[in-house]
Amino acid sequence: MELIRGEHNLRPRHHGGVATIGNFDGVHLGHQAVIAQLREEAARRGVPPVLITFEPLPHEYFMGAKAPARLTGLRGRLCRFEQFGVERTLLLRFDARLAARTAQGFIRELLVERLGVQAVIVGDDFRFGKDRGGDFALLTEAGRSHGFDVIRQHTFTLGGERVSSTRIRQALSRGDLETVAALLGRPYTISGRVRHGDKRGRCIGFPTANLALPPGQSAISGVFAVSVRLQEGFIARGVANVGKRPTVGGQEPLLEVHLFDFGGDLYGRHLEVELRHKIREERRFESFDALKRQIRADAELAKAILERQTT
């Protein structure tokens, strides 16, 4: 997949194509259906499929700390795009300049002049441009004027309801990982590079690999039985805490994972942590010793759960 960071990096060879636009947070089944539709339409016309997305996400820019929790970090989104066959991703930095661009300016300057799109695939509830002034009808009218087609994206439903990032966040908040996996089309994972922590876990016999969570609020918290995939393809089992670690005065949301029967050095390596079962909510303990006892119990329960799941 070709990643184009910013429209200033667009070149004449990027002219032409079929585009879709959106956040694609989570890259769930609904997003996958849009990507499949994008690929099919591009193949029918013999041009590349182009996915246009943003970093940060627009609602994060406008809402700041009050923005809904993100399901997937940027790296995770890009990896999923490539997995599902996107040939080109145009990543736009959502900043004051982009927020101030009118819908007509977005169409004329980006879609027509810079990309020269043959078609755009969006939902009929799509809004864009300054103050969300552009909608499906405006885009359709502009397409008639500028010579590109506007195609309504397919709505994807599961269990009689539309699949959405909001629906996934609600299931995550309940710890309903089975529903989350059904909506995503895969188990829920958190990916990241292992960084140095305070090494408290090592002192009590439970060394942990620490991963920073995506920007903004965490979509999930608690203690989980997990399986962990390293870049080399090696898979280990473990127990993970996702949250702020209130017993030790943590302030920043973090994923801490203890791997069973693994003694290698993980610093700087990229991990994909699959949440297999929620054990309990994160909570504050009255002492470090009480926390240590609970971690031992969590680890034993996680081992039992993972053993049952593999038999």
Secondary structure by P-SEA (a helix, b strand, c coil): ccccccccccccccccccccccccccccaaaaaaaaaaaaaaaaacbbbbbbbbcccaaaaacccccccccccaaaaaaaaaaacccbbbbbccccccccccaaaaaacccccccccccccccccccccccccccaaaaaaaaaaabbbbbbbbbbbcccccccaaaaaaaaaacaaaaaaaaacccbbbbbbbbbcccccccccbbbbbbbcccccccccccccbbbbccccbbbbbcccccccccccccbbbbbbbbcccccccccbbbbbbbccccccccccccaaaaaaaaaaaaaaaaaaaaaaac
